[in-house]
Amino acid sequence: MEKEKTSKEEHSKKSKAHKTIGRKIIKSLEKSKTHKKPRKKQIKTHKKTTPKTSTKNVPSLKLKSERDIAMDFAEKAYQRFDKLIKSIVLFGSQTKGQSILSSDIDIVLIVDDATVNFDETLIAWYREELGKLVQSNPYKKDLHINTVKLTTWWQDLTRGDPTVINIIRYGETLIDFGGFFKPLKILLQEGKIKSTPEATFTCLNRVTGHIIRSRLAEIGAIEGCYWAMVDSAQALLMAVKVLPPSPEHIAILLKQHFVDKRLLKMRYVTDLSELHKLHKSITHGEIKNLDGDVIDVWQQKAENFFKVVLKLIDNIIQ
């Protein structure tokens, strides 16, 4: 009797633990629906996250304003690289007056590869030293540091590239060796810097790449849905002591152990089979584009199946 009582208590604890885990997972799924953050395209050379360090030992942590932080970094970068730096420019939300608490500080370093031979050795040294500089100077705000070669900058400028134009229009110089950046701002204000047909076609050529990346992201979403359903199904089979099979055999076993016993509706097995076919078609390159509505439907089906599986496993454990 004592052994039976102990067994029941352990069984009850496992059941409660399972319910708690299930509730937490469902809650996190529902929370992710209501708190989706927009994706932001960023070109990063180095990203510095804010460490937990005492301000007493690290003076740079005492700096509060974005401008002071940016200037502190610019001065240290110029000391490290000297005349290799042509200009250091602050741009982005800080210079447009759109900065919020979570905004990063965007800085562009224009390096002189026209008078200095930027070979592989120098590039490797520059990257290593810039990395050291970022790591040794923690700030209360994150820095996004972009390095641009002078020749590339000038080529894009003469073509009227939109990115360069906007950096000149809104950017604020932190370091400007020999007065390089400020005259460009004046020329732009006077209308003497204009876009060219080459810049127009360059922008258009980038569109194809953006669309391809977007489509790949959509296809990746289906892969996530597929493996969510596969893992859910395998966990369910494991709960009834069935060794988890390869994905293509899951549907048969679900029907045998759950649908035929009226524990699971056949539509879930059908959904899994259809998603398996869709995933296979994507893997083989037969499908290269998907509508957003299709992705939404499969995401919802994967979540619904997961919730049903949680209830079934809970009943099995009890």
C-alpha positions in Angstrom: 0.0 0.0 0.0 2.8 2.4 0.9 4.6 1.7 -2.5 1.3 2.3 -4.3 0.8 5.5 -2.5 4.3 6.7 -3.3 3.8 5.8 -6.9 0.6 7.8 -7.1 2.3 10.8 -5.5 5.2 10.7 -8.0 2.7 10.3 -10.8 0.8 13.3 -9.6 4.0 15.4 -9.4 4.9 14.5 -13.0 1.4 15.4 -14.2 1.5 18.8 -12.4 5.0 19.5 -13.8 3.8 18.6 -17.3 0.8 20.9 -17.0 3.0 23.8 -15.8 5.4 23.3 -18.8 2.5 23.1 -21.2 0.9 26.3 -19.9 4.3 28.2 -20.1 4.8 27.1 -23.7 1.3 28.1 -24.8 1.6 31.4 -22.9 4.9 32.2 -24.7 3.4 31.4 -28.1 0.4 33.7 -27.4 2.8 36.4 -26.1 4.9 36.2 -29.3 1.8 36.9 -31.4 1.0 40.2 -29.6 4.6 41.4 -29.3 6.1 40.9 -32.7 8.9 43.4 -33.4 9.4 44.7 -36.9 12.6 43.6 -38.6 15.1 46.2 -39.3 17.7 45.9 -42.0 21.2 46.9 -40.8 24.7 46.6 -42.1 27.0 46.0 -39.2 30.7 45.8 -38.9 30.8 45.6 -35.2 28.1 45.5 -32.6 28.8 46.4 -29.0 26.4 45.3 -26.3 26.2 47.0 -23.0 28.1 45.0 -20.4 27.5 45.1 -16.7 30.5 47.0 -15.5 31.1 49.5 -12.8 31.1 53.1 -14.0 33.9 53.8 -11.4 36.3 51.5 -13.2 35.1 52.4 -16.7 34.8 56.2 -17.3 33.0 55.7 -20.7 30.0 54.4 -18.8 29.5 57.8 -17.2 28.6 59.3 -20.6 24.9 59.7 -21.0 24.0 61.6 -24.1 24.2 59.9 -27.5 26.4 62.8 -28.9 28.9 62.5 -26.0 29.1 58.7 -26.4 29.6 59.0 -30.2 32.3 61.7 -29.8 34.1 59.7 -27.2 34.3 56.8 -29.5 35.3 58.9 -32.5 38.2 60.5 -30.6 39.5 57.2 -29.5 39.1 55.7 -33.0 41.0 58.7 -34.5 43.8 58.3 -32.0 44.1 54.6 -32.9 44.0 55.0 -36.7 45.3 58.6 -37.1 45.2 59.8 -40.8 43.8 56.5 -42.0 40.5 58.0 -40.9 39.1 60.6 -43.4 35.9 61.3 -41.5 33.8 59.9 -38.7 30.1 60.7 -39.0 27.1 60.3 -36.7 23.9 59.5 -38.6 20.6 57.8 -38.2 17.8 58.5 -35.7 20.0 60.6 -33.4 20.6 63.2 -36.1 17.0 63.2 -37.3 15.6 63.9 -33.8 13.8 60.5 -33.9 15.9 58.7 -31.3 14.1 56.7 -28.6 15.4 54.9 -25.5 16.1 51.7 -27.4 17.8 53.4 -30.4 21.3 52.4 -31.3 24.0 55.0 -32.1 24.9 54.7 -35.8 28.4 55.8 -36.8 30.2 55.6 -40.2 34.0 55.6 -40.5 35.3 56.7 -43.9 38.8 55.3 -44.3 41.3 56.6 -46.8 42.2 53.7 -49.2 43.1 56.2 -52.0 46.4 57.3 -50.5 47.0 54.2 -48.4 47.3 50.8 -49.8 44.5 48.8 -48.2 45.9 45.3 -48.7 44.8 42.2 -46.9 47.3 42.7 -44.1 46.1 46.2 -43.4 42.5 45.2 -43.5 43.1 42.4 -41.0 44.9 44.8 -38.7 42.2 47.4 -39.0 39.4 44.9 -38.2 41.3 43.5 -35.2 42.1 47.0 -33.8 38.6 48.2 -34.3 37.3 45.1 -32.5 39.6 45.8 -29.6 38.5 49.4 -29.4 34.9 48.4 -29.3 35.4 45.8 -26.6 37.6 48.0 -24.4 35.2 51.0 -24.3 31.7 50.0 -23.0 28.9 52.5 -23.2 25.4 52.7 -21.9 24.1 52.7 -25.5 24.8 50.2 -28.3 27.0 51.3 -31.2 26.5 50.2 -34.8 29.8 51.0 -36.6 30.0 50.9 -40.4 33.3 51.3 -42.2 33.3 52.6 -45.8 36.3 52.9 -48.0 36.9 56.4 -49.5 37.0 55.2 -53.1 33.7 53.3 -52.6 32.1 56.4 -50.9 33.2 58.7 -53.7 32.0 56.3 -56.4 28.6 56.1 -54.8 28.5 59.8 -54.2 29.2 60.7 -57.8 26.4 58.4 -58.9 24.0 60.0 -56.3 23.5 56.8 -54.3 20.5 57.3 -51.9 22.3 55.9 -48.8 25.3 58.3 -49.3 23.1 61.2 -50.0 21.1 60.7 -46.9 24.2 60.3 -44.7 25.5 63.6 -46.1 22.1 65.3 -45.7 21.4 64.3 -42.1 24.9 63.2 -40.8 26.9 65.2 -38.3 30.7 65.1 -38.4 32.5 64.0 -35.3 35.9 63.9 -36.9 36.5 65.6 -40.3 40.2 65.4 -41.2 41.1 68.2 -43.6 37.4 69.4 -43.9 36.3 66.5 -46.1 32.7 66.0 -45.1 31.3 69.5 -44.5 31.9 70.8 -48.0 29.9 67.8 -49.3 27.0 68.8 -47.2 27.1 72.4 -48.6 27.3 71.1 -52.1 24.3 68.9 -51.5 22.3 71.9 -50.0 23.2 73.9 -53.1 21.9 71.2 -55.4 25.3 70.4 -56.9 25.1 66.7 -56.0 22.5 64.9 -58.0 21.6 61.3 -58.8 22.6 59.8 -62.1 21.0 57.1 -64.3 23.7 54.7 -63.0 22.5 55.2 -59.4 18.9 54.6 -60.5 19.7 51.3 -62.1 21.9 50.3 -59.1 18.9 50.8 -56.8 16.7 48.7 -59.2 19.3 46.0 -59.3 19.2 45.7 -55.5 15.5 45.1 -55.5 15.8 41.6 -56.9 18.1 40.6 -54.0 15.6 42.0 -51.5 12.8 40.0 -53.0 14.8 36.8 -53.0 15.7 37.3 -49.3 12.1 37.9 -48.5 11.0 34.8 -50.3 13.6 32.7 -48.5 12.4 34.1 -45.2 8.8 33.0 -46.1 10.0 29.5 -47.0 12.0 29.3 -43.8 8.7 30.0 -41.9 7.2 26.8 -43.4 10.2 24.8 -42.3 9.6 26.0 -38.7 5.9 25.0 -38.9 6.9 21.6 -40.3 9.4 20.7 -37.6 7.0 22.0 -34.9 4.4 19.5 -36.0 6.9 16.7 -36.4 8.3 17.2 -32.9 4.8 17.4 -31.4 3.8 14.2 -33.1 7.0 12.4 -32.1 6.5 13.5 -28.5 3.0 12.2 -28.6 4.1 8.8 -29.9 6.9 8.6 -27.3 4.3 9.2 -24.6 2.6 5.8 -25.5 6.0 4.1 -25.6 6.3 4.1 -29.4 9.9 4.9 -30.7 9.9 8.1 -32.7 10.0 7.2 -36.4 11.3 9.2 -39.4 8.9 12.0 -40.4 7.4 10.2 -43.4 6.1 7.4 -41.1 4.6 9.6 -38.4 1.2 9.9 -40.0 0.6 6.1 -40.2 1.5 5.6 -36.5 -0.7 8.6 -35.4 -3.6 7.0 -37.2 -2.9 3.6 -35.7 -2.4 4.7 -32.1 -4.7 7.7 -31.8 -7.1 8.2 -34.7 -8.3 4.6 -34.8 -8.9 4.8 -31.0 -10.8 8.1 -31.4 -8.3 10.0 -29.4 -7.3 12.3 -32.3 -9.1 13.8 -35.2 -8.0 12.6 -38.6 -7.7 16.2 -39.8 -4.5 16.6 -37.8 -2.9 13.6 -39.5 -4.0 15.0 -42.9 -2.5 18.4 -42.1 0.8 16.7 -41.1 0.9 14.7 -44.4 0.1 17.8 -46.5 2.8 19.8 -44.7 5.3 17.0 -45.2 4.6 17.2 -49.0 4.9 21.0 -49.0 8.2 20.8 -47.1 9.5 18.2 -49.5 8.5 20.4 -52.5 10.3 23.4 -51.0 13.4 21.3 -50.3 13.5 20.0 -53.9 13.2 23.5 -55.3 9.8 22.8 -56.8 8.2 25.7 -54.8 10.1 29.0 -54.5 7.4 31.4 -53.5 4.6 31.3 -51.0 1.7 33.7 -50.2 1.6 35.2 -46.7 -1.9 33.7 -46.1 -0.5 30.2 -46.6 2.2 30.8 -44.0 -0.4 32.2 -41.6 -2.6 29.1 -42.0 0.2 26.7 -41.4 1.5 28.6 -38.4 -2.0 28.4 -36.9 -2.3 24.7 -37.7 1.1 24.0 -36.1 0.1 25.8 -32.9 -3.3 24.1 -32.7 -1.8 20.7 -33.2 0.8 21.4 -30.4 -2.0 22.4 -28.0 -4.0 19.2 -28.8 -0.8 17.1 -28.3 -0.2 18.7 -24.9 -3.7 17.8 -23.7 -3.3 14.2 -25.0 0.0 13.7 -23.3 -1.4 15.2 -20.1 -4.3 12.6 -20.2 -1.8 9.8 -20.9 0.3 10.7 -17.9 -2.7 10.9 -15.7 
